[in-house]
Amino acid sequence: MILTFDDGLCTIRRAVPILERLGLSATVFLVAGRVGGWNDFPGCRIRVPRQRLLTWSECRELAERGIRFASHGWDHHPVTQLDSATLRDDLLRARERIAAELSAAFDDAPFAYPYGDWDRRTRRIVGEFHRIGLGTRLGRPRPSDCPLVLPRIDAYHLRNPDVAARWMGSWGDWWMVPRRSIRQLRTSWEKTRRWLSSSPA
């Protein structure tokens, strides 16, 4: 099991003592060009509370406590909205900046797609820079999954211990089906809405 935290919110600092007590670590996906800033990312489709992001010095402090860091892009743009040259620049800048700031604590294998947004073109380009990609498709990774678009289970669904046991047990796959369908419908609607809003009148 791998624990991941997207965006690099400063609230991860509250979770670290709990992880240490349980003997667990985690990977935090940083928005490299926004480190030390705020989570008012471009393309955000829902209203989220404004929160501060970790600074580089805070990242280094957490790295000393076993937290690893990986890339969530340079500016959190939905990657499908970037042309190929811009996406390559985004991926390269993010990887190089995190590696320069955090050296041994940087894991350049995984990449987390901002908003879980990807398509065949962007998946191929991400594969030029990373061996593993994580989206927001609800599910447990399987050997048959493409390593560049692995699913994850959102911690929202694990808040209740009884529900978490269902997710992680033999009923987990059946439990995920309706929730995954709802999420896919929501994602399709958001993409359609964005397309309609960008189309000329």
C-alpha positions as CSV (number, residue, x, y, z in Angstrom):
1,M,0.0,0.0,0.0
2,I,1.3,3.5,-0.9
3,L,-0.1,6.6,0.8
4,T,-0.2,9.7,-1.4
5,F,-1.0,13.3,-0.8
6,D,-1.6,15.6,-3.8
7,D,-0.8,19.4,-4.1
8,G,1.6,19.7,-1.2
9,L,-0.8,21.4,1.2
10,C,0.8,22.5,4.5
11,T,-1.9,20.4,6.3
12,I,0.2,17.3,5.6
13,R,2.4,18.4,8.6
14,R,-0.5,17.4,10.9
15,A,-0.6,13.9,9.4
16,V,3.2,13.2,9.7
17,P,3.2,12.5,13.5
18,I,0.3,10.0,13.0
19,L,2.2,8.3,10.1
20,E,5.3,8.1,12.3
21,R,3.3,6.5,15.2
22,L,1.9,3.9,12.8
23,G,5.3,3.3,11.1
24,L,4.1,4.5,7.8
25,S,5.5,6.9,5.2
26,A,3.9,8.7,2.3
27,T,4.6,10.4,-1.0
28,V,3.6,14.0,-1.5
29,F,3.0,15.3,-5.0
30,L,4.3,18.9,-5.3
31,V,3.2,21.6,-7.7
32,A,6.7,22.7,-8.3
33,G,6.0,26.2,-9.5
34,R,3.7,26.9,-6.6
35,V,5.7,25.7,-3.7
36,G,5.4,28.2,-0.8
37,G,2.3,29.7,-2.4
38,W,-1.4,29.0,-2.3
39,N,-3.7,26.3,-3.8
40,D,-5.6,28.7,-6.1
41,F,-4.7,26.5,-9.1
42,P,-5.7,27.3,-12.7
43,G,-8.5,25.2,-14.0
44,C,-10.0,24.3,-10.7
45,R,-13.6,23.1,-11.3
46,I,-14.8,23.2,-7.7
47,R,-14.7,25.6,-4.9
48,V,-12.1,24.5,-2.4
49,P,-10.9,26.3,0.8
50,R,-7.8,28.5,0.1
51,Q,-4.8,26.8,1.8
52,R,-1.1,27.5,2.0
53,L,1.3,25.1,0.3
54,L,4.5,23.7,1.8
55,T,7.7,25.7,1.4
56,W,10.9,24.1,0.2
57,S,12.3,24.3,3.7
58,E,9.2,22.6,5.2
59,C,9.6,19.9,2.5
60,R,13.2,19.3,3.5
61,E,12.1,19.1,7.2
62,L,9.5,16.5,6.3
63,A,12.0,14.6,4.1
64,E,14.2,14.1,7.2
65,R,11.2,12.4,8.8
66,G,10.8,9.9,5.9
67,I,8.3,11.7,3.6
68,R,9.1,11.4,-0.2
69,F,8.2,13.9,-2.9
70,A,7.2,13.6,-6.5
71,S,5.8,15.7,-9.3
72,H,2.3,17.1,-9.7
73,G,3.4,19.3,-12.6
74,W,4.7,22.9,-12.6
75,D,1.5,24.9,-12.3
76,H,-1.3,22.4,-11.9
77,H,-2.8,23.0,-15.3
78,P,-5.0,20.2,-16.7
79,V,-2.4,18.4,-19.0
80,T,-4.9,17.9,-21.8
81,Q,-5.2,21.7,-22.1
82,L,-1.5,22.0,-22.8
83,D,0.1,21.5,-26.3
84,S,2.8,18.8,-26.5
85,A,5.8,21.2,-26.3
86,T,4.3,23.1,-23.3
87,L,3.5,19.8,-21.5
88,R,7.1,18.5,-22.0
89,D,8.4,21.8,-20.6
90,D,6.0,21.6,-17.7
91,L,7.1,18.1,-16.8
92,L,10.8,18.7,-17.2
93,R,10.8,22.0,-15.2
94,A,8.9,20.4,-12.3
95,R,11.1,17.3,-12.2
96,E,14.3,19.3,-12.3
97,R,13.2,21.8,-9.6
98,I,12.1,19.2,-7.2
99,A,15.2,17.2,-7.7
100,A,17.4,20.3,-7.2
101,E,15.6,21.3,-4.0
102,L,15.1,17.9,-2.4
103,S,17.7,15.6,-4.0
104,A,17.5,12.2,-2.2
105,A,13.9,12.8,-1.1
106,F,12.7,13.2,-4.7
107,D,11.2,10.1,-6.3
108,D,11.1,10.8,-10.1
109,A,9.2,7.6,-10.9
110,P,5.6,8.7,-10.2
111,F,3.6,11.6,-11.6
112,A,0.1,12.6,-10.4
113,Y,-2.1,14.1,-13.1
114,P,-3.6,17.4,-12.0
115,Y,-7.3,16.9,-11.6
116,G,-6.8,13.3,-12.8
117,D,-7.0,14.7,-16.3
118,W,-5.3,12.7,-19.2
119,D,-5.7,11.3,-22.6
120,R,-3.7,9.0,-24.9
121,R,-1.4,11.9,-26.1
122,T,-0.6,13.2,-22.7
123,R,-0.2,9.7,-21.2
124,R,2.4,9.0,-23.9
125,I,4.3,12.3,-23.1
126,V,4.2,11.7,-19.4
127,G,5.8,8.3,-20.1
128,E,8.8,10.1,-21.6
129,F,9.6,11.5,-18.1
130,H,8.0,9.1,-15.6
131,R,7.6,5.4,-15.2
132,I,4.4,5.6,-13.1
133,G,1.4,7.9,-13.4
134,L,-1.5,8.2,-10.9
135,G,-4.9,9.5,-11.8
136,T,-8.1,9.8,-9.9
137,R,-9.9,6.7,-11.3
138,L,-11.4,5.0,-8.3
139,G,-10.0,1.5,-7.8
140,R,-7.2,-0.7,-6.6
141,P,-4.2,-1.1,-9.0
142,R,-4.0,-4.5,-10.8
143,P,-1.2,-6.1,-12.8
144,S,-3.3,-5.5,-16.0
145,D,-3.4,-1.7,-15.4
146,C,-1.3,0.6,-17.5
147,P,1.4,1.9,-15.1
148,L,1.0,5.4,-16.5
149,V,-2.6,5.8,-15.3
150,L,-3.0,3.8,-12.1
151,P,-6.1,4.1,-10.1
152,R,-6.3,5.1,-6.4
153,I,-8.7,5.0,-3.5
154,D,-9.5,8.5,-2.2
155,A,-9.1,8.7,1.6
156,Y,-12.5,10.2,1.8
157,H,-13.9,6.7,1.5
158,L,-11.7,5.4,4.3
159,R,-12.8,7.7,7.1
160,N,-15.1,5.2,8.6
161,P,-13.3,2.0,9.8
162,D,-16.2,-0.2,8.8
163,V,-16.4,1.3,5.4
164,A,-12.7,1.1,5.0
165,A,-12.7,-2.6,5.8
166,R,-15.3,-3.1,3.0
167,W,-13.1,-1.2,0.5
168,M,-10.0,-3.1,1.4
169,G,-11.7,-6.5,1.7
170,S,-13.2,-8.9,-0.8
171,W,-16.3,-6.7,-1.2
172,G,-14.1,-3.8,-2.3
173,D,-14.4,-4.3,-6.0
174,W,-18.2,-4.5,-5.9
175,W,-18.3,-1.6,-3.5
176,M,-16.4,0.6,-6.0
177,V,-18.5,-0.1,-9.1
178,P,-21.4,2.4,-8.5
179,R,-19.1,5.0,-7.0
180,R,-16.7,4.8,-9.9
181,S,-19.6,5.1,-12.4
182,I,-20.8,8.3,-10.6
183,R,-17.3,9.7,-10.7
184,Q,-16.9,8.9,-14.4
185,L,-20.2,10.6,-15.2
186,R,-19.2,13.7,-13.2
187,T,-15.8,13.8,-15.0
188,S,-17.6,13.5,-18.4
189,W,-20.0,16.3,-17.6
190,E,-17.1,18.6,-16.5
191,K,-15.2,18.0,-19.7
192,T,-18.4,18.7,-21.7
193,R,-19.0,21.8,-19.7
194,R,-15.5,23.0,-20.4
195,W,-15.8,22.3,-24.1
196,L,-19.1,24.2,-24.3
197,S,-17.7,27.2,-22.4
198,S,-14.6,27.4,-24.7
199,S,-16.6,27.0,-28.0
200,P,-17.3,30.2,-29.9
201,A,-20.9,31.4,-29.7
